[in-house]
Amino acid sequence: MKLDVFDKTNKKTGTVEVPESLFSVKWNPDLVHQAFVAFTSNGRRPWAHTKDRSEVSGGGKKPWSQKHTGRSRHGSTRSPLWIGGGVTFGPRNEKDYSKKINAKMKKLALLSVLSKKIKDNDVKIVDDLNLEAPKTKKAAEVIKNLSEKRDRVLLVVEPKNKTALLAFRNLPAVELSTPQSLNIYESLLSRKIFFEKDALSTFAKKYEK
């Protein structure tokens, strides 16, 4: 399977051969949804936390005598019946939101997304995204050349390409990733994906195993 390669001015400079087994995967929306939900759930932290009666302050002394007061009996002001008492069945920070998904399923879901984006012409291979200096202005010009519309763009570059990582990170509609860390979340949230040619090769080697 061959894909066109472009330079930073959006001129075609050649083609690159990619494994068809990786980039011609059938679109599987159910699997993609499962992988996306698992990814977001595994990154979720249970911030909401209410105190139960063992955690609120006070309540060490019985409010009043058990009998002969004419009032209902109470043992502690920590009771959920009292204002300032503990909360019953409130959200707790011990809740585990993580979901398990097999590595093969996660891999197949990512390849399914990339294959669909290639089919929809939303993936572009750039021969080199390196810049002479990490200047955001130069980086903005490159994105303007490569993308006709102001779409949300994901750049996949090699970690050693420091100037690109520094220059493109300040652009508001641009996300950065590496072939080692590319995941389904950022792939789905970005309309366009631009692979650096070397990064595409690294990605293919990783997933061909």
Backbone as a printed PyTorch tensor [residue, N CA C, xyz], in Angstrom:
tensor([[[  0.8560,  -1.1950,   0.0000],
         [  0.0000,   0.0000,   0.0000],
         [  0.8880,   1.2400,   0.0000]],

        [[  0.6310,   2.1530,  -0.9350],
         [  1.4530,   3.3400,  -1.0730],
         [  0.6780,   4.5880,  -0.6570]],

        [[  1.3800,   5.4860,   0.0570],
         [  0.8060,   6.7690,   0.4530],
         [  1.6990,   7.8890,  -0.0600]],

        [[  1.0690,   8.9890,  -0.4440],
         [  1.8340,  10.1370,  -0.9420],
         [  2.5800,  10.8190,   0.1930]],

        [[  3.7440,  11.3660,  -0.1340],
         [  4.5560,  12.1030,   0.8310],
         [  4.6720,  13.5450,   0.3590]],

        [[  4.5080,  14.4810,   1.3040],
         [  4.5450,  15.9030,   0.9770],
         [  5.6540,  16.5880,   1.7680]],

        [[  6.0830,  17.7500,   1.2570],
         [  7.0330,  18.5490,   2.0330],
         [  6.2730,  19.5960,   2.8350]],

        [[  6.9910,  20.4830,   3.4960],
         [  6.3390,  21.4650,   4.3840],
         [  5.5320,  22.5170,   3.6340]],

        [[  5.7280,  22.5930,   2.3030],
         [  4.9400,  23.5390,   1.4990],
         [  3.7590,  22.8540,   0.8220]],

        [[  3.5250,  21.6060,   1.1860],
         [  2.4070,  20.8030,   0.6710],
         [  2.6060,  20.3750,  -0.7800]],

        [[  3.8500,  20.2500,  -1.2050],
         [  4.1490,  19.7330,  -2.5420],
         [  4.5150,  18.2620,  -2.4350]],

        [[  3.9730,  17.4700,  -3.3380],
         [  4.2310,  16.0380,  -3.3210],
         [  5.6890,  15.7700,  -3.6950]],

        [[  6.3550,  14.9890,  -2.8770],
         [  7.7760,  14.6910,  -3.1280],
         [  8.0130,  13.2170,  -3.4390]],

        [[  6.9870,  12.3900,  -3.2830],
         [  7.1660,  10.9720,  -3.5660],
         [  6.0940,  10.1460,  -2.8690]],

        [[  6.3920,   8.8820,  -2.6980],
         [  5.4610,   7.9760,  -2.0200],
         [  6.2190,   7.1390,  -1.0000]],

        [[  5.4570,   6.5380,  -0.0980],
         [  6.0420,   5.6480,   0.9010],
         [  5.1910,   4.3830,   0.9730]],

        [[  5.8540,   3.2390,   1.1090],
         [  5.1640,   1.9580,   1.1980],
         [  4.8440,   1.6650,   2.6590]],

        [[  3.5790,   1.3670,   2.9300],
         [  3.1530,   1.0410,   4.2960],
         [  2.4580,  -0.3130,   4.2960]],

        [[  2.5210,  -1.0410,   5.4020],
         [  1.8760,  -2.3650,   5.4550],
         [  0.3560,  -2.2650,   5.3360]],

        [[ -0.1930,  -3.0130,   4.4000],
         [ -1.6440,  -2.9960,   4.2070],
         [ -2.3640,  -3.5980,   5.4010]],

        [[ -1.6820,  -4.4960,   6.1050],
         [ -2.3040,  -5.1340,   7.2760],
         [ -2.5330,  -4.1430,   8.4140]],

        [[ -1.8180,  -3.0100,   8.3870],
         [ -1.9500,  -2.0040,   9.4430],
         [ -2.8800,  -0.8670,   9.0510]],

        [[ -2.8700,  -0.4940,   7.7810],
         [ -3.5790,   0.7100,   7.3710],
         [ -4.7340,   0.4500,   6.4010]],

        [[ -5.1570,  -0.7990,   6.3210],
         [ -6.3650,  -1.1290,   5.5590],
         [ -7.3040,  -1.9730,   6.4130]],

        [[ -7.3550,  -1.6580,   7.6770],
         [ -8.1840,  -2.4060,   8.6230],
         [ -9.6370,  -1.9590,   8.4820]],

        [[-10.5340,  -2.9240,   8.5600],
         [-11.9620,  -2.6240,   8.4310],
         [-12.4390,  -1.7400,   9.5880]],

        [[-13.2980,  -0.7820,   9.2630],
         [-13.8450,   0.1320,  10.2680],
         [-14.7670,  -0.6420,  11.2200]],

        [[-14.4720,  -0.5380,  12.5090],
         [-15.2300,  -1.2740,  13.5270],
         [-15.6750,  -0.2810,  14.6100]],

        [[-16.8270,   0.3620,  14.4250],
         [-17.2600,   1.4110,  15.3640],
         [-17.4970,   0.9090,  16.7880]],

        [[-17.9890,  -0.3130,  16.9350],
         [-18.2590,  -0.8420,  18.2750],
         [-16.9520,  -1.0320,  19.0530]],

        [[-15.9500,  -1.5740,  18.3830],
         [-14.6550,  -1.7800,  19.0310],
         [-13.9880,  -0.4460,  19.3520]],

        [[-14.0960,   0.4970,  18.4260],
         [-13.5140,   1.8260,  18.6320],
         [-14.1630,   2.5030,  19.8380]],

        [[-15.4750,   2.3920,  19.9380],
         [-16.1810,   2.9870,  21.0810],
         [-15.7370,   2.3300,  22.3840]],

        [[-15.6080,   1.0250,  22.3820],
         [-15.1850,   0.3080,  23.5880],
         [-13.7780,   0.7390,  24.0140]],

        [[-12.8890,   0.8560,  23.0460],
         [-11.5080,   1.2570,  23.3530],
         [-11.4530,   2.7040,  23.8420]],

        [[-12.2750,   3.5750,  23.2480],
         [-12.3010,   4.9860,  23.6490],
         [-12.8180,   5.1320,  25.0720]],

        [[-13.9110,   4.4240,  25.3770],
         [-14.4880,   4.4800,  26.7220],
         [-13.5000,   3.9360,  27.7520]],

        [[-12.7970,   2.8550,  27.4060],
         [-11.8150,   2.2760,  28.3200],
         [-10.6700,   3.2500,  28.5680]],

        [[-10.2120,   3.9280,  27.5130],
         [ -9.1050,   4.8800,  27.6580],
         [ -9.4900,   6.0330,  28.5660]],

        [[-10.6630,   6.6160,  28.3350],
         [-11.0840,   7.7600,  29.1460],
         [-11.3900,   7.3370,  30.5880]],

        [[-11.9610,   6.1450,  30.7460],
         [-12.2850,   5.6600,  32.0940],
         [-11.0210,   5.3860,  32.9020]],

        [[ -9.9990,   4.8440,  32.2410],
         [ -8.7550,   4.5300,  32.9440],
         [ -7.9860,   5.7760,  33.3550]],

        [[ -8.2970,   6.9030,  32.7240],
         [ -7.6630,   8.1500,  33.1170],
         [ -8.4920,   8.9540,  34.1030]],

        [[ -9.6660,   8.4360,  34.4530],
         [-10.5740,   9.1710,  35.3460],
         [-10.1690,   8.9870,  36.8020]],

        [[-10.2020,  10.0670,  37.5460],
         [ -9.8820,  10.0210,  38.9690],
         [-11.1220,  10.3950,  39.7760]],

        [[-11.4480,   9.6450,  40.8230],
         [-12.6600,   9.9270,  41.6110],
         [-12.4680,  11.0970,  42.5600]],

        [[-12.6480,  12.3240,  42.0400],
         [-12.4270,  13.5130,  42.8690],
         [-13.5650,  13.7110,  43.8760]],

        [[-14.8120,  13.4270,  43.4540],
         [-15.9680,  13.6740,  44.3250],
         [-15.8970,  12.7660,  45.5450]],

        [[-16.0000,  13.3820,  46.7220],
         [-15.8890,  12.5960,  47.9540],
         [-16.7020,  13.2650,  49.0550]],

        [[-17.6400,  12.5190,  49.6130],
         [-18.3980,  13.0340,  50.7540],
         [-17.9850,  12.2760,  52.0130]],

        [[-18.0360,  12.9560,  53.1410],
         [-17.6420,  12.3330,  54.4080],
         [-18.8020,  11.5450,  55.0060]],

        [[-18.5040,  10.3560,  55.4690],
         [-19.5310,   9.6040,  56.1890],
         [-19.4570,   9.9670,  57.6730]],

        [[-20.2540,   9.3170,  58.5120],
         [-20.3500,   9.7130,  59.9190],
         [-19.0520,   9.4620,  60.6910]],

        [[-18.1840,   8.6220,  60.1670],
         [-16.9160,   8.3780,  60.8530],
         [-15.8780,   9.4470,  60.5500]],

        [[-16.1320,  10.3040,  59.5590],
         [-15.1440,  11.2920,  59.1360],
         [-15.4840,  12.7250,  59.5370]],

        [[-16.7510,  13.0220,  59.8040],
         [-17.0990,  14.3940,  60.1790],
         [-16.6580,  14.6700,  61.6150]],

        [[-16.4730,  15.9410,  61.9130],
         [-16.0030,  16.3140,  63.2510],
         [-17.1590,  16.3880,  64.2440]],

        [[-16.8210,  16.3410,  65.5200],
         [-17.8330,  16.4630,  66.5730],
         [-18.5100,  15.1340,  66.8490]],

        [[-19.5780,  15.2210,  67.6150],
         [-20.3930,  14.0420,  67.8820],
         [-19.8440,  13.1060,  68.9250]],

        [[-18.8990,  13.5620,  69.7210],
         [-18.3350,  12.6670,  70.7190],
         [-19.2280,  12.4980,  71.9370]],

        [[-20.0710,  13.4600,  72.1450],
         [-20.9500,  13.4320,  73.3150],
         [-22.3940,  13.2250,  72.8830]],

        [[-23.1240,  12.4520,  73.6340],
         [-24.5530,  12.2540,  73.3550],
         [-25.2700,  13.5940,  73.5050]],

        [[-26.0590,  13.9980,  72.4850],
         [-26.6620,  15.3400,  72.5290],
         [-27.5040,  15.6040,  73.7770]],

        [[-28.2880,  14.6500,  74.1830],
         [-29.0820,  14.7730,  75.4070],
         [-29.4090,  13.3810,  75.9450]],

        [[-30.0020,  13.3470,  77.0680],
         [-30.3050,  12.0640,  77.7050],
         [-31.2290,  11.2220,  76.8310]],

        [[-31.1130,   9.9360,  77.0200],
         [-31.9320,   9.0120,  76.2360],
         [-33.4300,   9.1830,  76.5400]],

        [[-33.7530,   9.4340,  77.8070],
         [-35.1660,   9.4950,  78.2150],
         [-35.4770,  10.7920,  78.9780]],

        [[-36.7810,  11.0370,  79.1340],
         [-37.3020,  12.0930,  79.9980],
         [-37.0280,  13.5130,  79.4930]],

        [[-36.7680,  13.6750,  78.1860],
         [-36.5780,  15.0410,  77.6530],
         [-37.7190,  15.4470,  76.7340]],

        [[-38.5050,  14.4850,  76.3130],
         [-39.6000,  14.7810,  75.3830],
         [-39.1360,  14.8410,  73.9320]],

        [[-37.8780,  14.6510,  73.7320],
         [-37.3510,  14.6880,  72.3550],
         [-36.9590,  13.2860,  71.8990]],

        [[-36.8220,  13.1350,  70.5800],
         [-36.4380,  11.8200,  70.0560],
         [-34.9960,  11.5130,  70.4600]],

        [[-34.7250,  10.2470,  70.5890],
         [-33.3970,   9.8410,  71.0680],
         [-32.3440,   9.9530,  69.9530]],

        [[-31.1850,  10.4570,  70.2990],
         [-30.0510,  10.5790,  69.3810],
         [-28.7810,  10.2140,  70.1220]],

        [[-27.9020,   9.5690,  69.4030],
         [-26.6510,   9.1710,  70.0310],
         [-25.4790,  10.0440,  69.6420]],

        [[-25.5710,  10.7210,  68.4610],
         [-24.4350,  11.5160,  67.9980],
         [-24.8870,  12.5420,  66.9740]],

        [[-24.2480,  13.6900,  66.9790],
         [-24.5490,  14.7180,  65.9740],
         [-23.8780,  14.3860,  64.6430]],

        [[-23.1140,  13.3130,  64.5950],
         [-22.5300,  12.8710,  63.3300],
         [-23.5430,  12.0920,  62.4830]],

        [[-24.6750,  11.8010,  63.0340],
         [-25.6960,  11.0510,  62.3070],
         [-26.1030,  11.7770,  61.0280]],

        [[-26.3770,  11.0490,  59.9440],
         [-26.8390,  11.6790,  58.6980],
         [-28.1340,  12.4610,  58.8570]],

        [[-28.8540,  12.2350,  59.9600],
         [-30.0970,  12.9740,  60.2000],
         [-29.8430,  14.4140,  60.6150]],

        [[-28.6230,  14.6920,  61.0590],
         [-28.2860,  16.0210,  61.5750],
         [-27.6030,  16.8670,  60.5000]],

        [[-27.8630,  18.1860,  60.5860],
         [-27.1230,  19.1230,  59.7360],
         [-25.6580,  19.0950,  60.1650]],

        [[-24.7730,  18.9180,  59.2220],
         [-23.3540,  18.8150,  59.5450],
         [-22.9150,  17.3970,  59.8440]],

        [[-23.8800,  16.4690,  59.7870],
         [-23.5390,  15.0730,  60.0160],
         [-23.0030,  14.4180,  58.7480]],

        [[-22.7300,  13.1350,  58.8610],
         [-22.2150,  12.3980,  57.7070],
         [-23.2500,  12.2490,  56.6140]],

        [[-22.7630,  11.9280,  55.4050],
         [-23.6400,  11.7590,  54.2420],
         [-23.7940,  10.2680,  53.9580]],

        [[-25.0310,   9.8600,  53.7110],
         [-25.3150,   8.4660,  53.3880],
         [-25.3350,   8.2610,  51.8770]],

        [[-24.6200,   7.2760,  51.4100],
         [-24.5960,   6.8910,  49.9920],
         [-24.0920,   8.0120,  49.0740]],

        [[-23.2310,   8.8830,  49.5870],
         [-22.6540,   9.9210,  48.7400],
         [-21.4900,   9.3740,  47.9270]],

        [[-20.9840,  10.1660,  46.9400],
         [-19.8360,   9.7060,  46.1480],
         [-18.5840,   9.5690,  47.0210]],

        [[-17.7990,   8.5280,  46.7610],
         [-16.6100,   8.2540,  47.5580],
         [-15.3890,   8.1630,  46.6460]],

        [[-14.2400,   8.5740,  47.1590],
         [-13.0430,   8.5390,  46.3280],
         [-12.3920,   7.1570,  46.2370]],

        [[-13.0400,   6.1490,  46.7870],
         [-12.5240,   4.7890,  46.6300],
         [-13.0550,   4.1400,  45.3490]],

        [[-13.9640,   4.7980,  44.6520],
         [-14.5840,   4.2040,  43.4620],
         [-13.5510,   3.9990,  42.3590]],

        [[-13.5890,   2.8570,  41.7310],
         [-12.6490,   2.5150,  40.6620],
         [-13.3950,   2.5460,  39.3290]],

        [[-13.0020,   3.4830,  38.4570],
         [-13.6670,   3.6330,  37.1680],
         [-12.9610,   2.8730,  36.0440]],

        [[-11.8470,   2.2530,  36.3300],
         [-11.0430,   1.6280,  35.2740],
         [-11.7880,   0.4840,  34.5920]],

        [[-11.4940,   0.3160,  33.3140],
         [-12.0830,  -0.7620,  32.5180],
         [-10.9550,  -1.5350,  31.8350]],

        [[-11.1210,  -2.8250,  31.7560],
         [-10.1010,  -3.6730,  31.1470],
         [-10.4050,  -3.8770,  29.6730]],

        [[ -9.3680,  -3.7740,  28.8500],
         [ -9.4980,  -4.0720,  27.4260],
         [ -8.2150,  -4.7630,  26.9790]],

        [[ -8.3490,  -5.8060,  26.1990],
         [ -7.1820,  -6.5600,  25.7640],
         [ -6.2900,  -5.7270,  24.8550]],

        [[ -4.9970,  -6.0260,  24.8870],
         [ -4.0260,  -5.2890,  24.0780],
         [ -4.3260,  -5.4340,  22.5860]],

        [[ -4.7420,  -6.6170,  22.1620],
         [ -5.0550,  -6.8300,  20.7400],
         [ -6.2510,  -5.9960,  20.3070]],

        [[ -7.2360,  -5.8870,  21.1880],
         [ -8.4180,  -5.0820,  20.8750],
         [ -8.0610,  -3.6010,  20.8030]],

        [[ -7.2190,  -3.1560,  21.7280],
         [ -6.7890,  -1.7520,  21.7480],
         [ -6.0080,  -1.4070,  20.4740]],

        [[ -5.1260,  -2.3250,  20.0700],
         [ -4.3320,  -2.1340,  18.8480],
         [ -5.2340,  -2.0870,  17.6210]],

        [[ -6.1800,  -3.0370,  17.5380],
         [ -7.0730,  -3.1060,  16.3820],
         [ -7.9600,  -1.8690,  16.2800]],

        [[ -8.3940,  -1.3460,  17.4230],
         [ -9.2280,  -0.1460,  17.4200],
         [ -8.4510,   1.0630,  16.8910]],

        [[ -7.1950,   1.2080,  17.3280],
         [ -6.3650,   2.3190,  16.8450],
         [ -6.1190,   2.2060,  15.3440]],

        [[ -5.7910,   1.0070,  14.8760],
         [ -5.5410,   0.8040,  13.4450],
         [ -6.8160,   1.0130,  12.6340]],

        [[ -7.9660,   0.6780,  13.2240],
         [ -9.2450,   0.9030,  12.5440],
         [ -9.4940,   2.3940,  12.3340]],

        [[ -9.1840,   3.1940,  13.3540],
         [ -9.3560,   4.6510,  13.2490],
         [ -8.4130,   5.2310,  12.1940]],

        [[ -7.1430,   4.8240,  12.2350],
         [ -6.1620,   5.3440,  11.2780],
         [ -6.5140,   4.9310,   9.8490]],

        [[ -6.9740,   3.6930,   9.6690],
         [ -7.3450,   3.2110,   8.3330],
         [ -8.5110,   4.0130,   7.7720]],

        [[ -9.4830,   4.3260,   8.6370],
         [-10.6300,   5.1180,   8.1690],
         [-10.2030,   6.5360,   7.8150]],

        [[ -9.3030,   7.0930,   8.6100],
         [ -8.8480,   8.4560,   8.3220],
         [ -8.0420,   8.4980,   7.0170]],

        [[ -7.2740,   7.4420,   6.7520],
         [ -6.5480,   7.3660,   5.4820],
         [ -7.5360,   7.2890,   4.3220]],

        [[ -8.5700,   6.4740,   4.4970],
         [ -9.5960,   6.3300,   3.4600],
         [-10.3230,   7.6470,   3.2210]],

        [[-10.5100,   8.4470,   4.2850],
         [-11.2050,   9.7330,   4.1730],
         [-10.2580,  10.8880,   3.8330]],

        [[ -9.0100,  10.5650,   3.5180],
         [ -7.9870,  11.5790,   3.1790],
         [ -7.7220,  12.5540,   4.3300]],

        [[ -7.7900,  12.0420,   5.5480],
         [ -7.5180,  12.8710,   6.7200],
         [ -6.1450,  12.5790,   7.3310]],

        [[ -5.3520,  11.7850,   6.6350],
         [ -3.9830,  11.5040,   7.0780],
         [ -3.0220,  11.9790,   6.0000]],

        [[ -1.9860,  12.7000,   6.4110],
         [ -0.9850,  13.1930,   5.4650],
         [  0.4120,  12.8310,   5.9750]],

        [[  1.2610,  12.3830,   5.0610],
         [  2.6360,  12.0370,   5.4050],
         [  3.5420,  13.1850,   4.9740]],

        [[  4.3100,  13.7020,   5.9280],
         [  5.2260,  14.8190,   5.6550],
         [  6.6520,  14.3000,   5.7620]],

        [[  7.4700,  14.6060,   4.7590],
         [  8.8300,  14.0410,   4.7430],
         [  9.6700,  14.4880,   5.9340]],

        [[  9.4610,  15.7360,   6.3780],
         [ 10.2550,  16.2320,   7.5030],
         [  9.5560,  17.4380,   8.1200]],

        [[  9.3610,  17.4050,   9.4220],
         [  8.7480,  18.5430,  10.1250],
         [  9.7670,  19.3270,  10.9430]],

        [[ 11.0300,  19.0330,  10.7250],
         [ 12.0820,  19.7250,  11.4620],
         [ 12.1900,  21.1820,  11.0080]],

        [[ 12.4400,  22.0800,  11.9460],
         [ 12.5980,  23.5030,  11.6440],
         [ 13.9910,  23.9500,  12.0380]],

        [[ 14.4660,  25.0120,  11.3920],
         [ 15.8040,  25.5160,  11.7100],
         [ 15.8720,  26.0080,  13.1540]],

        [[ 14.7870,  26.6240,  13.5930],
         [ 14.7050,  27.1160,  14.9800],
         [ 13.2860,  26.8860,  15.4870]],

        [[ 13.1270,  26.6810,  16.7810],
         [ 11.7860,  26.4230,  17.3340],
         [ 10.9360,  27.6880,  17.4140]],

        [[ 10.5360,  28.1940,  16.2440],
         [  9.7370,  29.4130,  16.1670],
         [  8.2760,  29.0690,  15.8700]],

        [[  7.3770,  29.5450,  16.7220],
         [  5.9630,  29.2510,  16.5600],
         [  5.4110,  29.8460,  15.2630]],

        [[  5.9390,  30.9840,  14.8570],
         [  5.4810,  31.6240,  13.6220],
         [  5.7540,  30.7290,  12.4200]],

        [[  6.9430,  30.1320,  12.3720],
         [  7.2980,  29.2160,  11.2820],
         [  6.4160,  27.9640,  11.3290]],

        [[  6.1560,  27.4980,  12.5350],
         [  5.3130,  26.3130,  12.6950],
         [  3.8950,  26.5830,  12.2030]],

        [[  3.3810,  27.7770,  12.4760],
         [  2.0370,  28.1470,  12.0270],
         [  1.9630,  28.1850,  10.5010]],

        [[  3.0360,  28.6260,   9.8600],
         [  3.0750,  28.6650,   8.3960],
         [  3.0210,  27.2600,   7.8070]],

        [[  3.7150,  26.3360,   8.4520],
         [  3.7250,  24.9400,   7.9830],
         [  2.3170,  24.3440,   8.0720]],

        [[  1.6610,  24.5690,   9.2040],
         [  0.2980,  24.0390,   9.3840],
         [ -0.6530,  24.6630,   8.3690]],

        [[ -0.4950,  25.9360,   8.1130],
         [ -1.3490,  26.6270,   7.1420],
         [ -1.1550,  26.0410,   5.7470]],

        [[  0.0840,  25.6900,   5.4140],
         [  0.3730,  25.0970,   4.0980],
         [ -0.2260,  23.6950,   3.9600]],

        [[ -0.1230,  22.9230,   5.0400],
         [ -0.5320,  21.5210,   4.9810],
         [ -2.0380,  21.3230,   5.1390]],

        [[ -2.6960,  22.2240,   5.8720],
         [ -4.1290,  22.0750,   6.1450],
         [ -4.9100,  23.2070,   5.4980]],

        [[ -5.8370,  22.8530,   4.6140],
         [ -6.6260,  23.8610,   3.9140],
         [ -7.5860,  24.5780,   4.8600]],

        [[ -8.1600,  23.8380,   5.7980],
         [ -9.0870,  24.4150,   6.7650],
         [ -8.4230,  24.4900,   8.1350]],

        [[ -9.0600,  25.2250,   9.0250],
         [ -8.5340,  25.3350,  10.3890],
         [ -9.0330,  24.1710,  11.2420]],

        [[ -8.6710,  22.9750,  10.8190],
         [ -9.0830,  21.7790,  11.5440],
         [ -8.1340,  21.5010,  12.6960]],

        [[ -8.6270,  20.7480,  13.6640],
         [ -7.7730,  20.2950,  14.7590],
         [ -6.8060,  19.2550,  14.2090]],

        [[ -5.5250,  19.4820,  14.4170],
         [ -4.4840,  18.6610,  13.7940],
         [ -3.6670,  17.9410,  14.8580]],

        [[ -3.3520,  16.6920,  14.5660],
         [ -2.4520,  15.9120,  15.4080],
         [ -1.1660,  15.6620,  14.6320]],

        [[ -0.0520,  16.0890,  15.1880],
         [  1.2570,  15.8530,  14.5640],
         [  1.9370,  14.6940,  15.2730]],

        [[  2.3620,  13.7090,  14.5040],
         [  3.0950,  12.5690,  15.0610],
         [  4.5340,  12.6950,  14.6060]],

        [[  5.4140,  13.0190,  15.5520],
         [  6.8250,  13.2580,  15.2300],
         [  7.7090,  12.3840,  16.1160]],

        [[  8.9480,  12.2300,  15.6840],
         [  9.9150,  11.4760,  16.4680],
         [ 10.3060,  12.2740,  17.7190]],

        [[ 10.5180,  11.6080,  18.8530],
         [ 10.9020,  12.3200,  20.0830],
         [ 12.1980,  13.1120,  19.9430]],

        [[ 13.0890,  12.6700,  19.0520],
         [ 14.3830,  13.3560,  18.8700],
         [ 14.2310,  14.6830,  18.1210]],

        [[ 13.0740,  14.8960,  17.5000],
         [ 12.8550,  16.1380,  16.7550],
         [ 12.4430,  17.2470,  17.7240]],

        [[ 13.4040,  17.7410,  18.4580],
         [ 13.1370,  18.7090,  19.5300],
         [ 12.5900,  20.0360,  19.0130]],

        [[ 13.1000,  20.5050,  17.8850],
         [ 12.6450,  21.8100,  17.3870],
         [ 11.1610,  21.7670,  17.0110]],

        [[ 10.7240,  20.6710,  16.4280],
         [  9.3050,  20.5500,  16.0650],
         [  8.4440,  20.4710,  17.3140]],

        [[  8.8910,  19.7050,  18.3030],
         [  8.1130,  19.5740,  19.5400],
         [  7.9870,  20.9150,  20.2530]],

        [[  9.0180,  21.7270,  20.1920],
         [  8.9830,  23.0320,  20.8500],
         [  8.1890,  24.0580,  20.0440]],

        [[  8.3020,  24.0070,  18.7190],
         [  7.6750,  25.0210,  17.8730],
         [  6.1710,  24.8330,  17.7450]],

        [[  5.7220,  23.6060,  17.5890],
         [  4.3040,  23.3560,  17.3180],
         [  3.4440,  23.3010,  18.5830]],

        [[  4.0640,  23.1580,  19.7400],
         [  3.2730,  22.9560,  20.9570],
         [  2.4740,  24.1820,  21.3830]],

        [[  2.8480,  25.3670,  20.9030],
         [  2.1360,  26.5890,  21.2930],
         [  0.9290,  26.8980,  20.4120]],

        [[  0.7500,  26.1430,  19.3270],
         [ -0.3710,  26.4090,  18.4350],
         [ -1.6570,  25.8420,  19.0450]],

        [[ -2.7260,  26.6330,  19.1000],
         [ -3.9370,  26.2300,  19.8380],
         [ -4.6560,  25.0120,  19.2830]],

        [[ -4.6620,  24.8290,  17.9690],
         [ -5.4310,  23.7280,  17.3670],
         [ -4.5340,  22.5610,  16.9600]],

        [[ -3.3550,  22.4920,  17.5510],
         [ -2.4020,  21.4480,  17.1910],
         [ -2.0300,  20.6360,  18.4250]],

        [[ -2.1220,  19.3190,  18.3010],
         [ -1.6790,  18.4070,  19.3550],
         [ -0.4470,  17.6630,  18.8600]],

        [[  0.4140,  17.2990,  19.7930],
         [  1.6460,  16.5930,  19.4440],
         [  1.6480,  15.2040,  20.0540]],

        [[  2.1770,  14.2560,  19.2960],
         [  2.3170,  12.8980,  19.8020],
         [  3.5460,  12.2660,  19.1640]],

        [[  3.9210,  11.1160,  19.6740],
         [  5.0460,  10.3660,  19.1220],
         [  4.5340,   9.0070,  18.6630]],

        [[  5.2610,   8.3140,  17.7890],
         [  4.7910,   6.9960,  17.3440],
         [  4.6850,   5.9860,  18.4740]],

        [[  5.4420,   6.2080,  19.5420],
         [  5.4000,   5.2900,  20.6860],
         [  4.1780,   5.5270,  21.5730]],

        [[  3.6720,   6.7620,  21.5980],
         [  2.5900,   7.0960,  22.5290],
         [  1.2520,   7.3860,  21.8550]],

        [[  1.1870,   7.2880,  20.5360],
         [ -0.0530,   7.5710,  19.8200],
         [ -1.1810,   6.6730,  20.3370]],

        [[ -2.3210,   7.2780,  20.6660],
         [ -3.4300,   6.5030,  21.2240],
         [ -4.7380,   6.8640,  20.5380]],

        [[ -5.7780,   6.1020,  20.8550],
         [ -7.0600,   6.2560,  20.1800],
         [ -7.7490,   7.5630,  20.5570]],

        [[ -7.5070,   8.0510,  21.7700],
         [ -8.1670,   9.2800,  22.2330],
         [ -7.7710,  10.4690,  21.3690]],

        [[ -6.4680,  10.7060,  21.2290],
         [ -6.0120,  11.8560,  20.4520],
         [ -6.2550,  11.6550,  18.9580]],

        [[ -6.2810,  10.3920,  18.5050],
         [ -6.5630,  10.1240,  17.0940],
         [ -8.0000,  10.4850,  16.7300]],

        [[ -8.9210,  10.2080,  17.6320],
         [-10.3270,  10.5080,  17.3690],
         [-10.6450,  11.9870,  17.5460]],

        [[ -9.9680,  12.6380,  18.4850],
         [-10.2730,  14.0390,  18.7640],
         [ -9.7060,  14.9890,  17.7100]],

        [[ -8.7950,  14.5170,  16.8990],
         [ -8.1890,  15.3610,  15.8660],
         [ -8.8040,  15.0540,  14.5110]],

        [[ -9.1210,  16.0950,  13.7620],
         [ -9.7260,  15.9000,  12.4330],
         [ -8.6740,  15.3930,  11.4460]],

        [[ -7.4680,  15.9660,  11.5120],
         [ -6.3910,  15.5750,  10.6040],
         [ -5.2120,  15.0240,  11.4100]],

        [[ -4.5180,  14.0670,  10.8140],
         [ -3.3070,  13.5240,  11.4190],
         [ -2.1690,  13.6590,  10.4110]],

        [[ -1.1020,  14.3320,  10.8320],
         [  0.0830,  14.4820,   9.9900],
         [  1.2120,  13.6580,  10.5820]],

        [[  1.6400,  12.6450,   9.8460],
         [  2.7540,  11.8010,  10.2680],
         [  4.0480,  12.3080,   9.6570]],

        [[  5.0620,  12.4700,  10.4760],
         [  6.3940,  12.6370,   9.9370],
         [  6.8060,  11.2870,   9.3320]],

        [[  7.4950,  11.3050,   8.2120],
         [  7.8140,  10.0670,   7.4980],
         [  8.5480,   9.0630,   8.3880]],

        [[  9.5430,   9.5270,   9.1370],
         [ 10.2870,   8.6360,  10.0340],
         [  9.3970,   8.1200,  11.1580]],

        [[  8.4890,   8.9720,  11.6340],
         [  7.5800,   8.5690,  12.7120],
         [  6.6190,   7.4840,  12.2250]],

        [[  6.1790,   7.5870,  10.9870],
         [  5.2960,   6.5610,  10.4170],
         [  6.0140,   5.2210,  10.3370]],

        [[  7.2880,   5.2660,   9.9450],
         [  8.0900,   4.0420,   9.8750],
         [  8.2450,   3.4080,  11.2540]],

        [[  8.4900,   4.2440,  12.2690],
         [  8.6230,   3.7400,  13.6490],
         [  7.3120,   3.1430,  14.1390]],

        [[  6.2100,   3.8240,  13.8150],
         [  4.8890,   3.3310,  14.2230],
         [  4.6040,   1.9760,  13.5870]],

        [[  4.9220,   1.8400,  12.3000],
         [  4.6670,   0.5870,  11.5870],
         [  5.4950,  -0.5560,  12.1810]],

        [[  6.7480,  -0.2810,  12.5130],
         [  7.6060,  -1.3110,  13.0990],
         [  7.0680,  -1.7660,  14.4550]],

        [[  6.5310,  -0.8250,  15.2210],
         [  6.0030,  -1.1510,  16.5320],
         [  4.7940,  -2.0840,  16.4490]],

        [[  3.9010,  -1.8140,  15.4920],
         [  2.6380,  -2.5610,  15.4330],
         [  2.6850,  -3.7520,  14.4730]],

        [[  3.7620,  -3.8980,  13.7300],
         [  3.8960,  -5.0790,  12.8640],
         [  4.2460,  -6.3210,  13.6580]],

        [[  4.7030,  -6.1420,  14.8940],
         [  5.1470,  -7.2780,  15.7160],
         [  3.9750,  -8.2030,  16.0240]]])
